[in-house]
Amino acid sequence: MTLCRINGIDANMTPGLTLNVELDSTFTQQDLREHRTLNNVVGATIADSGNAAAYNVLLYGWASLFGDSNFSLRSLSVLFGVLTVILGYYFCRQLFNERTANIAAALLSFHPVLVEYGQLARAYIPATFLILLATYSIYQVSVAKRHTWLHIPLYVLVLNFSLLSHYVTLYVFLSHVLLVAIFHSHRKALVQYAIMAAVGFGIFSIWLFNGGWQGKKPMNIERQMWQLNLPVNGEMPEHVRTAGDIVSDTTANYITIFGVRLTDDSLLALQIILFALPLTALFFVFRKVRKSEYFRPVMFVTFPLVMYLVFVVVMALRSGHSIPFDIRYAIFVIPFACLLLAFGIDRMMEYSKTMRNVGYAVMGIVSAIMVANLYPALANRDTNERVNYNLYREAATFAQRAAADNDTLVFRDRNDAILVNLYLRKSAPWQQVIRPDADAPMLKIHHQNLVAPFVEEKKP
């Protein structure tokens, strides 16, 4: 779907997780090249939901330089993932100390959710980095008082890029409003931030009135389908019926955010122990922290987590479904959770000699669990669910080999023909896209009925 977006093609995913491509019935490779314009990228984004506009435009430019391969598309997320670790280290070092920053960098480096989404061609990791950068900037302006001439415009810019990468990042910016209101009683600081926020959201409103609101229509349709208990893109979230459901989902998110979740129900006792590990570390975060110099820094990494909790509970109550508890909406606060957990472990090590050993043990266990969770996160047993598996890329590779042997290929479906040829725009030996021909005789079906060699029918 991302590949279609950055080529200016509107593609809708069906419940069977296949794509319907909105293009004319006849097309050529030249048509595909000409269709790839900035206006069409924005138009395809609006048709999708209007979300991730900044990411799609950025990836459009990135792919123009480095190509449409899966490696190229995913490498942008990898880049932002690495930048998140670096920024998390420097931010944590300024908030707390060097040792806490080292622990936080380690947790950020192999947190299974960050690693998994850090290699997907989606907007989640870039938006996560932008959220962390925005929080870093508002901290410089409101607390550290460093380079405010730089961070005031940077905050306004990052606020817009973050919201345009994913709308859900809004709840973190709401936490910024509360932080500034709580920690700044003098009028100048409040007026300063009010101007920053007004300018930032004013720029964002330009997008809303030029496609953003229109893009909300598909989102409203999805919400109505869920309310009617109908699947969306093959996904049917569970119902949230009671307070117990919300508590259990919140608990599951808590241990996932801190990187220690196990999904096997048979390991319930172990899950309870793992639940207690970050809880034990967090106890030392808030123990007498109000009377220490760490109060404000701790609040800067705690408030986003609190606002996320408020967000998911409200959204779950409104929708009646558990979809707000999806980890995709929690990923934006995972860096804050890593910084908070790192500080808790550091405080344990400072408390006493015995607790120092406990702190090292917690660090070791949590790290080992995160590393162990990388395997199922990166290599699912089902080949079709592996992040490195791409049906259309595989078919394109087959098509290139067949073309080298001077074979003619036919596609059984027009959508498949378009999607496969997106991988062939610059490398295919033919000038015109091979069109689908349902009546063509098939010698052997390859790649799950996508493409097959064409064999001329011999007449007697």
Buried (B, 14 or more C-beta within 10 A) or exposed (E): BBBBBBBBBBBBBEEEEBBEBEBEEEBBBEBBEEBBEEEBBBBBBBBBBBBBBBBBBBBBEBBEEEBBBBEBBBBBBBBBBBBBBEBBBEBBBBBBBEBBBBBBBBBBBBBBBBBBBBBBBBBBBBBBBBBBBBBBBBBBBBBBEEEBEEBBEBBBBBBBBBBBBBBBBBBBBBBBBEBBEEBBEEEEBEEBBEEBBEBBBEBBEEBBEEBBEBBBEBBEEBBEBBEEEEEBBEEBBEBBEEEEBBEBBBEBBBBBBBBBBBEEEEEEEEBEEBBBBBEBBBEBBBEEBEEEEBBBBBBBBBBBBBBBBEBBBEBBEEBBBBBBBBBBBBBBBBBBBBBBBBBBBBBBBEEEEEBEEBBEEBBEBBBEBBBEBBEEBBEEEEEEEEBEEBBBBBBBBBBBEBBEEEBBBBBBBBBBBBBBBBBBBEEBEBEEBBEBBEEBEEEEEBBEEBBBBBBEEEEE
